[in-house]
């Protein structure tokens, strides 16, 4: 096994490792995003903590995706150009399979941009963020098709097992989204709401004996 790996270019190994990692992280992002609207993750962390984790997973997925593309540019075997990686279906090697990966990239970019502009755009920002979020979810099957069609070892046993596991997790998350009640909104009481309660408690409390020095 190690002798066989020694004959494989290191760029190919890193390209496959970064691509598979990016796909795995994208799968985790989708599963986490689906479960955020249910009570399944309610005991794991606070809603804000769960949202931060979702954003970190998204950033990691994009990071490994860009690493994957950067390694493709320096791979001596195929010699991709930036144009071939950024414009879908222009590659000389497996144009359809590589093009699907490019399409998945462009489907992920809008939600990343809108996530940073959302607060500045008010209600319009929220509406656009929801639309781009749906596009980002749709990027998963496109990225999976790229994985299967472009991956030279996509039909290896470990790879098939990984694909089945990732798909199963998403299906289970969708079932949880359909049947598990959504997380109850947590609303902190305002000062105006707390004041009457404090006043009533003070009125009903028994008088304390005076302290004698």
C-alpha positions in Angstrom: 0.0 0.0 0.0 2.7 2.5 1.0 4.7 1.5 -2.1 1.7 2.4 -4.3 1.3 5.7 -2.5 4.9 6.5 -3.0 4.4 6.4 -6.8 1.4 8.9 -6.6 2.2 12.6 -7.1 1.9 14.5 -3.8 -0.3 17.1 -5.5 -2.8 14.4 -6.4 -3.0 13.2 -2.8 -3.5 16.8 -1.5 -6.1 17.5 -4.2 -8.1 14.5 -3.2 -7.7 15.1 0.5 -8.7 18.8 0.3 -11.6 18.0 -2.0 -13.0 15.2 0.2 -12.5 17.4 3.3 -14.4 20.2 1.7 -17.2 17.9 0.8 -17.4 16.5 4.3 -17.4 20.0 5.8 -20.2 21.1 3.4 -22.2 18.0 4.4 -21.7 19.0 8.1 -22.8 22.6 7.3 -26.0 21.4 5.6 -26.8 19.0 8.5 -26.1 21.6 11.1 -28.1 24.2 9.3 -31.1 21.9 9.0 -31.0 20.9 12.7 -30.6 24.5 13.9 -34.4 24.9 13.4 -35.2 22.0 15.6 -34.8 21.0 19.2 -32.3 18.3 18.4 -29.3 20.5 19.2 -31.0 22.5 21.9 -28.9 20.9 24.7 -25.6 21.1 22.9 -25.1 24.8 23.2 -27.0 28.1 23.2 -28.7 29.2 20.0 -26.0 31.8 19.4 -23.2 29.2 20.0 -24.9 26.9 17.5 -25.0 29.7 14.9 -21.4 30.5 15.4 -20.5 26.9 14.9 -22.5 26.9 11.7 -20.6 29.9 10.4 -17.2 28.4 11.4 -18.1 25.2 9.5 -19.1 27.2 6.5 -15.8 29.2 6.5 -13.8 26.0 6.9 -15.6 24.4 3.9 -14.9 27.4 1.7 -11.3 27.4 2.9 -10.7 23.8 1.9 -12.5 24.4 -1.4 -10.1 27.2 -2.3 -7.2 25.1 -1.2 -8.5 22.3 -3.5 -8.6 24.8 -6.4 -5.2 26.2 -5.6 -3.7 22.7 -5.7 -5.4 22.0 -9.0 -3.5 25.0 -10.5 -0.1 23.6 -9.6 -0.9 20.0 -10.5 1.5 19.0 -13.3 -0.7 16.2 -14.6 -3.6 18.1 -16.0 -2.4 21.8 -15.8 -5.7 23.6 -15.1 -5.9 27.3 -15.8 -7.8 29.8 -13.6 -10.3 30.3 -16.3 -11.1 26.6 -16.5 -11.7 26.5 -12.7 -13.8 29.7 -12.5 -15.9 29.3 -15.7 -18.0 26.2 -15.7 -17.5 23.5 -18.3 -14.5 25.0 -20.0 -12.0 22.4 -18.7 -10.2 20.2 -21.2 -10.2 17.4 -18.7 -13.7 16.0 -17.7 -15.4 19.3 -18.5 -18.8 18.3 -17.2 -17.5 16.8 -13.9 -15.1 19.8 -13.3 -17.8 22.2 -14.3 -20.1 20.9 -11.6 -17.5 21.7 -9.0 -17.3 25.2 -10.4 -21.1 25.6 -10.3 -21.1 24.4 -6.6 -18.5 27.1 -5.8 -20.5 29.9 -7.3 -23.6 28.6 -5.5 -21.8 28.9 -2.1 -20.4 32.4 -2.7 -23.7 34.5 -2.5 -24.7 33.2 1.0 -21.2 34.0 2.3 -21.3 37.6 0.9 -24.9 38.2 2.1 -24.1 36.8 5.5 -21.7 39.8 6.0 -24.0 42.4 4.4 -27.2 41.2 6.0 -27.2 43.5 9.0 -26.5 46.5 6.8 -29.4 45.9 4.4 -32.2 45.6 6.9 -35.3 43.7 5.9 -34.1 43.4 2.3 -30.9 41.8 3.6 -32.9 39.2 5.5 -34.9 38.3 2.4 -31.8 38.0 0.2 -30.0 36.0 2.8 -32.9 33.4 2.9 -32.8 33.2 -0.9 -29.0 32.7 -1.0 -29.3 30.1 1.8 -31.6 28.0 -0.3 -29.0 28.2 -3.2 -26.3 27.1 -0.8 -28.3 24.1 0.3 -28.8 23.1 -3.4 -25.0 23.2 -3.8 -24.6 20.0 -1.8 -26.1 17.6 -4.5 -24.1 19.5 -7.2 -20.9 19.1 -5.2 -21.7 15.4 -4.5 -22.1 14.8 -8.3 -18.7 16.5 -8.8 -17.2 14.3 -6.2 -18.6 11.1 -7.8 -17.8 12.0 -11.4 -14.5 13.7 -11.0 -13.0 11.6 -8.2 -10.7 9.0 -9.6 -11.3 6.8 -6.5 -15.0 7.8 -5.9 -16.1 4.1 -6.3 -13.6 2.8 -3.8 -15.2 1.1 -0.8 -14.2 3.8 1.7 -15.4 6.5 -0.6 -18.8 4.8 -1.2 -19.2 4.3 2.6 -18.4 8.1 3.1 -21.0 9.1 0.5 -23.6 6.8 2.1 -22.9 8.2 5.5 -23.1 11.8 4.4 -26.3 11.2 2.5 -27.8 9.3 5.4 -27.0 12.2 7.8 -28.8 14.7 5.6 -31.8 12.4 5.2 -32.0 12.0 9.0 -31.7 15.7 9.5 -34.5 16.4 7.1 -36.7 13.8 8.9 -35.8 15.6 12.2 -36.7 18.9 10.6 -40.1 17.4 9.5 -41.1 15.7 12.8 -39.2 17.3 15.6 -40.8 20.5 16.9 -38.9 23.7 16.2 -36.8 25.3 19.0 -38.9 27.5 21.2 -37.9 31.2 20.9 -36.1 32.5 23.9 -37.1 36.0 24.8 -35.4 37.9 27.7 -37.7 39.9 29.9 -37.3 43.6 29.5 -36.7 46.0 32.4 -40.3 47.2 32.1 -41.6 43.7 32.4 -39.4 42.9 35.4 -40.3 46.1 37.4 -43.9 45.1 38.3 -42.9 41.6 39.4 -40.1 43.0 41.6 -42.6 45.5 43.2 -45.2 42.9 43.9 -42.6 40.6 45.4 -41.4 43.3 47.7 -44.9 44.2 48.8 -45.7 40.5 49.6 -42.5 39.8 51.4 -42.7 39.8 55.3 -41.0 42.6 57.1 -37.5 41.7 58.3 -36.5 42.5 61.9 -34.3 45.5 62.3 -30.6 44.8 62.9 -29.4 46.0 66.3 -25.8 47.1 66.5 
